[in-house]
Amino acid sequence: MLSSSERTVAPLYLELAPAADAVAQIDHLFVFRDTGTLSGGGSGRFATDLFTLSVAPGGRTDGGGDPHISLTLPRAGFAHRRAPFCGIVAGLRLAARPESLPARAAVEQLAVALRRAQRFDDDLPALVAALDNLGRGLSFAASPHAVSDRTGRRRARADTGVSRRRLAAIRRFRQMLKRLASRNTLSLSDLALDAGYYDQAHMSAFCRSFAGSSPGALRSQAERRPFDLSLQDTHFRDRVSLVIMNEKQE
């Protein structure tokens, strides 16, 4: 088992289910830490039809300074990255835009946990707890009443910039990605049919469009609960839905 110091430089994309009592608009939590390996030139993060509320540490060299918080619109598709990303970001995928940004106290608590997790994976449960705390403090507008199909299409495009058909394609890709990360024995061709694609070639095309990688490459990087006993928080382990990491440079 790797020690904390040995795992410090490993790039990591960690995705978790929200806490049981979190609001319904939170789809999942994520922690993205990279040294340029997962986000090398020409590659990017996965497309999503969800809003992204993210927090990054302050800009000072000692890791201090005010945390940077942003709320970005859903991504319509894959976009090439001009340069590799180096750093750590934690946040939440939201099904709707919150009425206001989180309180400063919650963001500062999250920034402290971010700085610790940047050095040690053993501090990831504390970071998740800070994300949960931030998520519970969000408020959302009441769900709209039933509308006509035409109005629904117009609102979907206004919120996300893409059609409902494109949204369905992105959601199918997200579900397929989770199946790739699970411990199943399905071949890629069977997994493609199970996820709703016509065949393996159809699934591969969407993988390269949304993630810049083939299904086989994604499966080799994705594991289900890879931490085993290195994290003692059982509740945390049970909530892990997807982990992508690359330790080839170690």
C-alpha positions in Angstrom: 0.0 0.0 0.0 1.3 3.4 -0.9 2.0 5.9 1.8 0.6 9.4 1.7 3.9 10.9 0.6 4.2 8.4 -2.2 0.7 9.1 -3.5 1.0 12.9 -3.3 1.9 13.5 -7.0 -0.6 11.0 -8.5 -3.1 12.7 -10.7 -6.7 12.0 -9.5 -10.3 12.5 -10.6 -12.6 11.5 -7.8 -16.4 11.5 -8.1 -18.8 10.9 -5.2 -22.5 10.7 -4.6 -23.9 13.5 -2.5 -24.8 13.0 1.2 -28.2 11.4 1.8 -29.7 14.6 3.2 -28.2 16.9 0.4 -30.6 18.8 -1.8 -31.9 17.0 -4.9 -30.3 19.4 -7.3 -26.8 18.2 -6.4 -25.9 15.4 -8.9 -22.4 14.5 -7.6 -19.3 15.9 -5.9 -15.9 15.8 -7.5 -12.2 16.4 -6.7 -9.8 17.0 -9.6 -6.1 17.1 -8.9 -3.5 16.9 -11.7 0.1 17.5 -12.4 -0.6 17.7 -16.2 -1.0 14.0 -16.8 -4.8 13.6 -17.0 -5.2 17.0 -18.7 -2.3 17.1 -21.1 -2.2 19.3 -24.1 -5.1 18.6 -26.5 -7.2 16.7 -23.9 -10.0 18.0 -21.7 -12.5 17.1 -19.0 -15.7 15.3 -19.6 -18.6 17.1 -21.1 -21.7 17.5 -18.9 -25.1 19.0 -19.0 -24.9 20.1 -15.4 -23.8 23.4 -13.8 -20.4 23.2 -12.1 -19.8 25.0 -8.8 -16.0 24.7 -8.2 -13.5 26.1 -5.7 -9.7 26.3 -6.1 -7.1 27.3 -3.6 -5.8 30.8 -3.4 -3.1 32.0 -5.8 -0.2 32.5 -3.3 2.8 30.2 -3.6 2.2 29.0 -0.1 -1.3 27.9 -0.9 -2.9 30.8 1.0 -4.9 33.7 -0.3 -8.6 33.9 -0.9 -10.1 30.8 -2.6 -11.4 31.1 -6.1 -15.0 30.1 -6.6 -16.8 29.9 -9.9 -20.2 28.7 -11.3 -19.9 27.7 -14.9 -22.6 26.8 -17.4 -23.0 23.2 -18.7 -20.5 22.1 -21.3 -22.0 21.3 -24.7 -19.2 19.1 -25.8 -15.5 18.3 -25.8 -13.1 21.3 -26.2 -9.4 21.0 -26.7 -7.2 22.2 -23.9 -4.5 24.7 -24.8 -2.2 23.7 -21.9 -2.2 21.0 -19.2 -3.9 21.8 -15.9 -1.7 21.7 -12.8 -3.4 22.1 -9.4 -6.5 20.9 -7.5 -10.2 21.8 -7.8 -13.1 20.5 -5.8 -16.8 21.2 -6.5 -20.3 20.0 -7.2 -22.3 19.2 -10.3 -25.6 20.9 -10.0 -28.8 20.1 -12.0 -29.9 23.7 -11.6 -28.3 27.1 -11.0 -28.4 28.0 -7.3 -30.1 31.2 -6.2 -26.8 32.5 -4.7 -23.2 31.5 -4.2 -22.2 29.8 -1.0 -21.5 31.7 2.2 -17.9 32.8 2.6 -17.4 30.7 5.7 -18.3 27.5 3.8 -15.9 28.4 1.0 -13.0 29.2 3.4 -13.6 25.8 5.2 -13.4 24.1 1.8 -10.3 26.0 0.8 -8.5 24.8 4.0 -9.5 21.2 3.2 -8.3 21.7 -0.4 -4.8 22.7 0.7 -4.5 19.6 2.9 -5.8 17.2 0.3 -3.3 18.7 -2.2 -0.6 17.0 -0.2 -2.2 13.9 1.3 -5.0 11.6 0.1 -5.7 10.7 3.8 -7.4 14.2 4.0 -9.9 13.4 1.3 -12.7 12.5 3.7 -12.3 16.0 5.3 -12.5 17.6 1.9 -15.7 15.6 1.1 -17.2 16.7 4.4 -16.5 20.4 3.4 -18.1 19.8 0.0 -21.2 18.3 1.8 -21.4 21.3 4.1 -21.2 23.7 1.1 -23.9 21.7 -0.8 -26.3 21.7 2.2 -26.0 25.5 2.3 -27.2 26.0 -1.2 -30.7 27.1 -2.1 -32.6 26.6 -5.4 -35.7 28.1 -6.9 -38.8 26.0 -6.9 -39.2 23.5 -9.7 -41.2 24.9 -12.6 -44.7 23.6 -13.3 -45.4 21.4 -16.2 -44.9 23.1 -19.6 -45.5 22.3 -23.2 -43.0 20.3 -25.2 -42.1 23.3 -27.2 -41.5 25.4 -24.0 -39.4 22.5 -22.6 -37.2 22.4 -25.6 -36.7 26.2 -25.5 -35.9 26.2 -21.8 -33.4 23.4 -22.2 -31.5 25.2 -25.0 -31.6 28.5 -23.0 -30.2 26.8 -19.9 -27.5 24.7 -21.5 -27.0 26.0 -25.0 -27.7 22.7 -26.6 -30.8 20.8 -27.8 -32.6 18.1 -25.7 -31.2 15.5 -28.0 -27.7 16.6 -27.3 -28.5 16.6 -23.6 -29.7 13.0 -23.9 -26.4 12.1 -25.6 -24.3 13.7 -22.9 -26.3 12.0 -20.1 -25.9 8.6 -21.9 -22.2 9.2 -22.0 -22.1 10.0 -18.3 -23.9 6.8 -17.5 -21.7 4.8 -19.8 -18.6 6.2 -18.1 -19.8 5.0 -14.7 -20.4 1.5 -16.2 -16.8 1.6 -17.5 -15.6 2.3 -13.9 -17.7 -0.4 -12.3 -16.4 -3.9 -11.7 -18.3 -5.7 -14.4 -17.0 -8.3 -16.9 -18.9 -7.0 -19.9 -17.0 -6.7 -23.1 -16.9 -3.3 -24.7 -19.3 -4.4 -27.4 -21.8 -5.6 -24.8 -21.3 -2.6 -22.6 -22.1 -0.3 -25.6 -25.4 -2.1 -26.2 -26.2 -2.0 -22.4 -25.5 1.8 -22.4 -27.9 2.4 -25.3 -25.4 2.8 -28.2 -25.9 1.1 -31.6 -22.5 -0.7 -31.3 -19.0 -0.4 -30.0 -18.0 2.0 -32.8 -20.9 4.3 -31.9 -19.8 4.3 -28.2 -16.1 4.9 -29.2 -17.1 7.9 -31.3 -18.9 9.5 -28.3 -16.0 8.7 -26.0 -13.5 10.5 -28.2 -15.9 13.4 -28.7 -16.7 14.0 -25.0 -13.5 12.7 -23.3 -10.8 12.6 -26.0 -10.0 9.0 -25.2 -11.2 5.5 -26.3 -13.4 3.4 -24.1 -10.5 1.0 -23.5 -8.2 3.8 -22.3 -10.9 5.1 -20.0 -11.5 1.7 -18.5 -7.8 1.2 -17.8 -7.7 4.4 -15.8 -11.0 4.0 -14.0 -11.5 1.9 -10.9 -14.2 1.3 -8.4 -13.1 2.2 -4.8 -9.4 1.8 -5.4 -8.4 3.1 -2.0 -9.2 -0.1 -0.1 -8.1 0.4 3.5 -6.0 3.5 3.0 -9.0 5.5 4.0 -10.7 4.4 7.2 -14.0 6.3 6.6 -16.3 3.5 5.4 -19.1 6.0 4.7 -16.7 7.9 2.4 -15.7 4.7 0.5 -19.3 3.7 -0.1 -20.1 7.0 -1.8 -17.2 6.8 -4.3 -18.7 6.3 -7.7 -15.8 6.9 -10.0 -12.0 7.3 -9.6 -9.6 8.0 -12.5 -6.0 8.2 -11.7 -2.7 7.8 -13.5 0.5 6.8 -11.6 2.7 6.0 -14.6 4.9 9.0 -13.8 5.8 7.7 -10.3 
